[in-house]
Amino acid sequence: MINIDSITRKDGKIYVSVSLTLYSHSHFRNHISCDTAALQSLLKEKKVAHGKCVQEKYLLNRREKTCSGTWIFEEIKKAHPEAPKKSTQSRRSKKREKTLDKSSEDVIIDSRDKTFEE
């Protein structure tokens, strides 16, 4: 089993200490290895943002000397702190078609001027 013992941040770097459960004929009968790709997937599951790997290690659980190690990653620096986005409503355009009344009877519009009628 892969155990992440500690994650510390110093001087713009992330130090990750990892240990494996020691192989035993009676208790733990699985051969396990841990490399950088496996550790990166574990860090992604734990939502730890990290950059490029500076120091790598390869662990095997067959001997006590190779059961623990430390990886060093670069820390990701954000260029600008993200401000919360403001929710804005889209503006409606001023040019709109005006809908006419929907009347059932036909309407006749008389355009003659009524002041000159006899």
ChimeraX attribute file (.defattr): number of C-alpha atoms within 10 A of each C-alpha:
attribute: neighborCount
match mode: 1-to-1
recipient: residues
	/A:1	15
	/A:2	18
	/A:3	12
	/A:4	16
	/A:5	13
	/A:6	11
	/A:7	15
	/A:8	10
	/A:9	13
	/A:10	9
	/A:11	7
	/A:12	11
	/A:13	18
	/A:14	22
	/A:15	19
	/A:16	18
	/A:17	16
	/A:18	20
	/A:19	21
	/A:20	23
	/A:21	18
	/A:22	20
	/A:23	19
	/A:24	13
	/A:25	7
	/A:26	6
	/A:27	8
	/A:28	12
	/A:29	10
	/A:30	14
	/A:31	14
	/A:32	16
	/A:33	16
	/A:34	20
	/A:35	13
	/A:36	15
	/A:37	9
	/A:38	12
	/A:39	16
	/A:40	16
	/A:41	11
	/A:42	15
	/A:43	16
	/A:44	12
	/A:45	9
	/A:46	9
	/A:47	9
	/A:48	12
	/A:49	14
	/A:50	17
	/A:51	13
	/A:52	11
	/A:53	15
	/A:54	12
	/A:55	12
	/A:56	12
	/A:57	14
	/A:58	14
	/A:59	21
	/A:60	20
	/A:61	23
	/A:62	17
	/A:63	12
	/A:64	13
	/A:65	10
	/A:66	16
	/A:67	21
	/A:68	23
	/A:69	17
	/A:70	18
	/A:71	19
	/A:72	21
	/A:73	20
	/A:74	19
	/A:75	19
	/A:76	13
	/A:77	11
	/A:78	7
	/A:79	6
	/A:80	6
	/A:81	7
	/A:82	7
	/A:83	6
	/A:84	6
	/A:85	6
	/A:86	6
	/A:87	6
	/A:88	6
	/A:89	6
	/A:90	6
	/A:91	6
	/A:92	7
	/A:93	6
	/A:94	6
	/A:95	6
	/A:96	7
	/A:97	6
	/A:98	6
	/A:99	6
	/A:100	6
	/A:101	6
	/A:102	6
	/A:103	7
	/A:104	6
	/A:105	6
	/A:106	6
	/A:107	7
	/A:108	6
	/A:109	6
	/A:110	7
	/A:111	6
	/A:112	8
	/A:113	7
	/A:114	8
	/A:115	6
	/A:116	6
	/A:117	6
	/A:118	4
